[in-house]
Structure formats: structure tokens, C-alpha cells
Amino acid sequence: MGYRNIHFIVNPIAGKGTRWLHLEHLEQYFIKSYHQLTVKYTEYRSHAEVLTRESIEQGADIIVACGGDGTINEVASCLLGTSIPLGIVPLGSGNGLASNLDIPKNLRQALSLLRNPHTITIDTGTINDRFFFSNTGVGFDASVIKNYESSQRRTLMGYLGACITSIRELKRPQEIQISLEDRSMMVKPFMVFVSNTSVMGYHMSLTPKASLQDGLLDVMIISKINRFKMLWLGVLLLLRRPHLLKEAQYFQTKGIQLKRSEHTPFEVQIDGEFHTMEGDFITIGLRTSTLEVIVPKIED
């Protein structure tokens, strides 16, 4: 069987905050005489990183992130450079990475993947000194996440409400220099979205061609648009055709740098969590085949 010592890092307020995972409950899905389960609960932002490092030192064979993309990011970031595979139990509201990996939202089915693990290795995005596994962005999507976190409503309606608030608060975008591998441009962006995955939360997609294993980042740059065009973008997003927006430019690249002359912090979202990054530039890159993840086995 291989893996015996399984540690669960649980975010108890993920999603609607109603799915607590207790040791007694989890033990029902495993072989009690063989598997040794440990359950830890996060109590604050970044606590999952502390708990994951502790589990690594305790000799965990598998570390399972139980939560949304933010929890997965914290756990996975600590597993880079180790031989410990990441397990995922999707409890978040959007569950973007789990959707890309075809990990079921059904608890029993998700846990069954851990008993006889099948793993793949995926790429990891970097943004300055941080990591991302799904996507990162500057502009409108960062504003939406900022308002989403403030609303305390971890539902699709909460996300739509955050979108409406961000549209109302929309400011004139600052001009930034965007440098890719083979070109450079000056843009006043509505959004710069950089993705490692084809699906965001709630099964929406700005980068439907993206792959976790192709060694490339997918970049969608949307220059300044009016409110009518924002509604049109929303329609195209649901149709998975955002590239049809005239103001949209789509690239695949190994790296991208954003730089601006105004010395104000960048507001960014990283795997669906809001961050402020000091400095006048951001460098986004990719580390290929760096994270081992437990996923469903594709039958021949």
C-alpha cells in the first residue's frame, strides 16, 4: 500500500464553513490497522504553512489540503522540493485547482483517492517570492478578490456581489510596462491575468487552453474597457470565449514582468487570495514539474 501516515490540514471556514472534518469521521474511510491519520485545523491566514512544515518534520507520507485554493496554495508551497505528494479535499467555494485535476467534490470519492494514490507532477507558478498553482492577476480580478474577502460570503452570489462592487469602485488604470519573452508593451490594463490552469473557480475560464503540465503560462491582458464591455466580457467568460473581446490579448509564455513608474504597491490576487506587493515591478515565472499531486487514475 505504501503511504501510511496521512496528515490532513483543514481550513474549517472554507466555503460555507459547514463541513468540519473530524478524525473519527475520516477514520471510516481508511484501514484503521494500517493508516495513521492526523488532523490539524487552521486558525488564521498562513497557519496552514506552519502546520504543513510541522507535518513534514513529523514524517508525514501524504499531506492533504482540505479547503479552497488559498489553503491548497499554503500547503503546496511548503511541499515544493520534498518527495511528499499533495492530496486535496476540495471544501472551498470556487475549487479551481481541484476542478482542473478532476478531483471530486464528493467527500467519500475524494478520500478514496488517498488510499491507493495515483500521482502526477505539475508546474508551479512564481510571482516574486511567492508561488501560485492556479492563477494570479493584477487589476480587476484582484479588486474582486479584495471585495470578496471583505464580504464574508463564500458563495457564487458573494462573488457576483464582489464583481458589482468592483465595477462601482473602478478607477482609471495606471499605465504599466509589460515585458514578455519576445516583446514589450505599454498598457493601461483593466486586467492582467496569468494562469497555470484552464479553469478558475466556479468553472469559469479566461484561459481555456492552459495546462498544468505544458511548461507555459497563459496570459490574458485586457486593456481599459467601459462598463458595457465589462458585461460583454462576463458573457464571453461564461461562453469560454474571452479572446473574442477586442481589447483582449492572449499569450503563452514562460515568464512576464509588470513594471510601472508610480511607486505604489501592486494589488494582486494569488490563487484567489488578495495580497499587496511592494516595489515597482512584479516578475512572474514558472517552475516546471515541481509538485506531485494525487489525482484520479485515468482508466485505459
Secondary structure, DSSP 8 states (H G I E B T S, - for coil): ----EEEEEE-TTSTTS-----HHHHGGGS-TTT-EEEEEE--STTHHHHHHHHHHHTT-SEEEEEESHHHHHHHHHHHTTSS--EEEEE-SSS-HHHHHTT--SSHHHHHHHHHS--EEEEEEEEETTEEESSEEEEEHHHHHHHHHHHH---SHHHHHHHHHHHHHT------EEEE-SS-EEEE-EEEEEEESSS--GGG--S-TT--TTSS-EEEEEEE---HHHHHHHHHHHHTT-GGGSTTEEEEEES-EEEE-SS---EEEEETTEEEEE-SSEEEEEEEEEEEEEE------
